[in-house]
């Protein structure tokens, strides 16, 4: 029997519409792969197989009825367990929410269902999403399908592992400091962090409110750029529950319009070194786009270091202030990685009311300065992280003779959470040991369509899509 689980989601939907494959068969193969691989990877934390089979049968009946079908009809997807999926657990990896089951779908899940998707289940996260490694007291550690001794990243690590291994066709993650893009980079898949408000965060826990609404988003993850684009088009659009929502219309730029975009690239930020293989991947991406006619020039925006410092105030300090009170009297329920995060937060200078306002205003100033620079370079290419997938528990690395600490390794994604830019990661190459390497593509706010169009070109020119050893 042909393995259908590694077909692109777009192709799965096409073959279902043509009645060349069955939604029932497709669901059965994904459920069988979950049964086979999940004990090793620990990506899924809740799968309702009976419901999946029932929805697949309904999808098959509709496919044979002659009625119009949605663009994801019958395609099996997964959702990060911090997003509400009616009838499935939404625990965000913490004992504080153990057994919590969503009563209704988040708007983005409802949109995916309306497009015909079949939700397989929900995937693992670090506790309250506060880590770039996926582990918690509820379900334990998630392993990379590229190397079981390494992490698929966090906080959308379960989602990345599920998609990369073929247990899921595509899915949904969330990102407040690289939590979609780092797992995509580590796992050899594609991921998009949209502009805050472009895809509604309604139904996500922790909620994106107050200063967190400026940096925390939900977005699609998939194995191909075309699948990423399809999920984005389905999920995007305002919702009254999202404080950043704006009625931005969907735009599909032509190939000629995309070719006019000037691209700036940089291999490092001058502060945190990246591995030579990741630097080479950025150059490979820049050369590939130049080869097909894009104007590509070395360029690194000014203001990134201030953005990094401000991100720590918003995410680390304010995040810790929000989370620490939740665990009063329940210290035994705090996972070591979350304890580590709370210690980092406590070590940061305290923030008074005026200090919060000052950080907020400084954020707006540096954002406007970076966006002014991006008038010339509306697309940026850069690393998504300083390192490829790391071994479980590692917290520092030596690169070019310099020690890179855990929080610093992800500054390459953190800037764009603080600044509100949309950014995608696509796989471009591999390390000498076979680990995937992605490159980050950054656009201006509300211009996700341009980012995704460049991602599609880069994917085609790189031809770096590969199956991991465990699939």
N, C-alpha and C positions, 0 to 999 in steps of 0.2 A: 504494500500500500504506500502511495506517495505521501511523504511528510509535508503536510500543508502548513505547519505551524510557522515556517520561516518565509512564507509568502508575504510580500508587503500587504498592509491592511487595505490599501487601495485596490490591489489585485484580488484579494479575497472577496471584497464587495462586488467587483466586476464579475468574477466567476459565479458568484451567487446569483446576480441579476441575469446572467446568461444560462443559469441552471446547469452549470458544468460541475459545480461542487455543491454539497448540501450543508446548510447551517448546522444540522444535527451531527454530521460527520466532522465538521470543523470544530464544534464544541467538544465532541468526544475525544478528538486528538489532543486538544488543549488540556482537557481534564486528565487524560492519560499521562501527558507530559508532566503536569503538576504532581500527580501521584508518584511518578518516577523520580523527578528531580528535586521537588521541594524538601524532602528529608535531608538532602545535602546542602541546599542553598538557603532554606528557611526564608524565602521571599514572601510567600503568602501567609497571612495569619488567620484569614477566615474565607472559606470557599463554601458556597451553598450549591453543591453539585446537582441536587434535585431541581432547584430553581433554574440553574443554567440549562439543564436538559429540557425543562418545560418551556423556557423562553426560546430555545433553539428550535423546538418543534413548532412553536407559534410562528417563528421567523420563516421556517420552511413552508408552512401552510400559506403564509402571505406571499412568499416568493413565487408560489405556483398559482396564485389567484389572478394574476394579471394586473393587480393594483400597483400603484406607484411605490417604489421602494426608496428608502433613505440612503444617503451616500455611505453609511457604515452598516447597512442592513446585514445582520447575522454575524458581524465581526466580533470576536471575543476580546474584550479589553479588561484592564485592571485599574484600580483606583487606590491611591495612597490612603492609609487608614487614618488620616487626619481630615478627610473629606466625607461628608454625610452621604451614605448610600443606604436607602431605606431597607431595613431588615438585616443589615450587616454591621459589624462592630466598628465603632469610630472611637478608638481609645488613645490615639496619638502616642502609643508606646509607654503609657504611664499607669501604674497601679491606682492612681487617683481616679482613673476613668475605667477601671477594669470592668468588663461586662457591659459597657455602655453601647447600646444599639441605636442606630439612627432611625427616626420615625418617618423621615421623608428625604427625598433626594435633594442634594444641593442643586442650585440652578444649572451649573455646568454639567452635572450628571444627568439631569432631566433633558438637557439639550442633546447629549450623546445618545441617550435612550431614544429620544424622538428621531434621531438620525438612523436608528436601527441597531445600535450597538447592544451586545449582550455582555453584561458585567459578570466576569468570572468570580471576582472576589476582591479583597482589600489586602494591601501589602505593608510590610513591616517598616518601622521608623525608629530612630533613637528616641529616648524619652523626651516628650514635648518638643521634639524636632531640633534640639539644641546641640547637634554634633554633626560632623562630616563622616562619622562612622556609625553604622546601624547596629545597635545592640540595646537591649532593655531587659528589665526583670520579668516582664510578662511573657516574652517569647524567645528571648535570647538573641544570638548573633546571626546576622545575615552574611553569607559568604559570596564571594565573586565567582561567577561561572568561568572566569579566566584563570583563577587560582584560589582554591578554597582557603588558603592561608591569608588571603588579602580581602579587604573590604570592597564592596561595590560603591562605597561612598555613603553620604547622608546629606540631608535627612531623607531624601527620596531613594534610599538604597535598595529597599525591597522592590520598589517599582522598577528600578534600573535592572536589577538581577532577573526579575521576571521577564522583562521584555527582551533583554540580551540573550537569554537562554531559550527563547521560544515558548515559554509558558504563557505568554500574553502577546497579542499582536501589537498593542500600543496601550497608552494609559495616561494618567494624570499624576503630576507631582506638585510640590509647592517649593518656594524659593525665597528665603529672606537674606541669604548670604552665600548663595551658590548651590543651594540644595537640590536644584534640578540639573544645573550645568556641571557641577563636579561629578555626580554619579554618572551622567552621560559620558563625560570624558573618561572616567575610570572604567566604564563598562562597554565602550565601543558602540554607543547608540547616539541618537540625536535628542536634543532637548531645547525648549524655548522658555526663557523668562520674559514674559510680556511687560509692557508698561503697566504700572498699577492702575486698575480700573478697566483695562481692556477686556480681561476675562474676570467675571465676578468671583470674589473670594467668599461670598455668602455661603455659609455651611461648612466653613473650615475652622478647625480648632488647633491651636489658639487662634482667636479671631484677629483679623487685620484691622485694628482700630487705633485711633490716636496716632502717635508717631510711627507705629508699626504699619499703618496703612500706606506710608510713604515707601516702605522697603519690602513688604511681604506680598507675594503674588502666588497664584496658581497657574500652571501651564502644562502643555502637552509634552509627552515623551514617546519616542517611537524609534524604529530601526532605520527609517528612511526619511529624507527631507520632504518627500511628497506626502507621506503619512503625517508628518508633523504639521505640514501646511493644512491638510484636510481637517485634522483635529482642531487646529487653531480656528479655522473658518467656522466650524460648528460651535465651538465653545465661546467665541468672542461675542461682545455685545453688552450693553449696560444692564445693570440690575439694581433695583432700588435698595437692596441690602448692602451694596458695596459703596463705601463713602467716597471712593475715587472715580466712580463710574462717569463716563462721558459718552454722548451719542456719536461716536466716531464711526463713519460708514466703512464698510469693507471695500478696499481698493485693490485692484489687480493690475499692477504696472506691467506694461509691455516689455518685451526683451530689449527693445531699443531704448526705452526709458531707463531700464536697469543698467545698460551698458554705459550710460552717461554718468553714473555715480563714481565719484572719486574715492579711492580707498586708501586709508592710512594704516600702516602696520607697525607694531613694535614687539620685540622679542622679550623684553623685560622692562621693569619699571624703574631701574636704577637703584632700587633698594633691596628687593627680595630676588635673589637669583633663581633661575629656573634651570632644569636639567638640560644638558646639551641636546638631547633627543627632542625635547619639547620646543626648544629654540629652533631646531631644524624643521620641525613640523610647521611652525609659523612661517618660516621662509618658504617652505614647500607650498603652503597655501597661497602666499603672496605671488610666488612665481607662476603657479597654476592659473590664477586669475589674470595676471599680466599677459600670460601666453594666449589667452582667448580674447584679449582686447581691452581689458580694464586698465585705467590709469591707476597704478599702485605705487605709492611712495612711502618711504620711512616717515613716520610721524607718531609722536607720543604726546597726548594732551597734557598741558600744565594743569595742576590742581588735583592730581590723583592722590598724592600723599595726604592732603587735607581731607579728601573724601574718605580715605581709609581711617583716619583718626576719628572723623565724625561718625562713620559707620559703627565704630566700636562704642561710641556714646549711645547711639540709637539702639543697636542690637544687643551688645554685651551688657552695658550698664543698665539701660532701661528694661531690657529683657529680664535681667536678674532681679530687678526691683519688682517686676510683675510676678515672677515665678516663685521667688523665695518664700513669700508668705503662704503660698499654697501648701508648703510642706511643714509648717509649724506643727510640732507634735507628731510628725510622721517621717522623721529623718531616716528610719529604716527602709522606707519605700523609695528613697532617692538612689537612682542608679549611679555608679561611680563616675560615669562620663558627665552626668548632669551636675553632680557635686563639683566636679572639676570646673565646669562652666560657671557655676555659682561662685566659686572661689575667684575665678578671673574677674567676674563682675564686681565682687566685693573689693578687689584690689584696685579697681579703677577709682579715680577721684569722684567724690560724691557730687551729685547734681542737685542744686537747689532749683527752685522755680525759675529765677532769672537765668541760671545756667542752661536749663532746658530751652528756654526761649532763645538764648544766644546761639546754642547749637543749631536750633531750627533755622534761624536767620542765616547763619553761616552756611548751612546746607543749601539754602536757596541761592546764595551769592555764588558759591562754587559751582552749583549746577548751571547757573546762567553763563558763567565763564566757560565751562566745558562745552556747553551747547553752542556758544558763539564760535568756538574753535571748530566745531563740527559742521558749521556752514560750509567750510571748504572740503571737509572730509566727512560726508554723511555716513560712511561705513568705516569701522575700525576692525582690524584683525589683531588678536593678541592671544596669549596663553589663557586657558581656563584655570590653571593652577600651576604651582611651582614644580609639582611632581606627578608621576603616574600613580595608579592605585597602590596604596601602602599596606603593609602587613598589619593585622589586627593589633591594636594597642600602641603602635608607634606614635610618638609625639614630637619628634624632631628629626631632621635629616641634614646631611652635609652635602652642600652643592658648591663647587668651585672653592673649596676650602672654608666656606662660611656655613655656620649653623643656621638652618631655617626652622623656626619654631612653628608649632601647629597652627596658631591663628594667622600667622603671616603667610602661610602657604596658599591661602585662599583669597588673599587681597585682590587677586586678579578678577574675581567675580564680585567681591564685596563692594567695590567702587560703584558698580552699575546698579546695585540695589539702592545704595544711598542716592544716586543721581537719577534714578527712575528710567534708565535706558532699557529698551528691549534688547535682549542678547540671546543668541543661539549657540549651541555647540554641535559640531559635526565631526565624526571620526576622520582623521587624515592619514595617520600612519600608525606604526607600532614600535615599541622598544625592541632592543636586541633580544630580550627574553620573551617577547610575544605579547606584552601588555598593550592595550589600545592607547592611542593618543588622540585627543580631540583638539580642535582650534575654535576659539570663541569669535563670533561675528557680532558686532555691536552696532546698533542703529540709533537714530534719534527717537525721542518719545512719540508714540502713536504711529510709528513707521515699521511695524512688524512685517508687513508685506515685503518691504525691501530687504529686510534681514533674511526672510525665508527664501526669497528669490536668489540671493547670493549664496545661501546655504545649498540650494539645489545645484547651482553651477559648481560650487566647490566640491560637493559630493561626487558629481559626475566626473570631474577632472582628477579627483584624488583616487577614486575607485578603491576605497579602503574598507568597505563593508565586509566583515568576516564573521563567521560563527565562532563562538568561544569553544574551548575544549569540552565543556560540559553543556550539552544541548540535547 
